[in-house]
Amino acid sequence: MASLMETLIDVLEKENQAYEQLLALTLKKTPVIVSEDLEQLAKITDEEQIIVGRINHLDAQRTEAFLDIANVLNKDVEKLKIVDLVKMLAARPEEQAKLASVYDRLKENVHHVKRTNEQNRELIEQALELVHFNMTVLQAANKAPETANYNRGAYNTGDVIGMSNMNFDAKQ
């Protein structure tokens, strides 16, 4: 049982480190989104994907270790939580403190990553709304009615309202 608990604590430590790396990238991503640096955003996203892959692998290891612990304790793995394990380790305060500490840090880092990702998502949505608005304005400007401006030869110049060539004809 002790080695299973050490395995679980080790996997949780590694998972926490991966979430700390992910948090650093998500915090780094926010100013990149604001500055609209798509090249840097793509690089950060690629790095995030690598870390997320590592987190998924560690999550599978954690699930396996947790399943082994549940089997040894003869508990239902669906109902057994880390908080329950912390309480069960009252007889071993050193392991209890390690497990509680890594669990609290992991929970806090996951919360920060979620919050930062939510902020980044909102920034991206606002940027997309602005792009959509600009596209709509440009399309409307191209479809604006022509003016009744005529040149010297009595031909319609074909100017569109809001859009002009800004050419200066010194002969006129």
Secondary structure, DSSP 8 states (H G I E B T S, - for coil): -HHHHHHHHHHHHHHHHHHHHHHHHHHHHHHHHHHT-HHHHHHHHHHHHHHHHHHHHHHHHHHHHHHHHHHHHT--TTT--HHHHHHHGGG-HHHHHHHHHHHHHHHHHHHHHHHHHHHHHHHHHHHHHHHHHHHHHHHHHHTS-B---B-TTS-B---BTTB------TT-
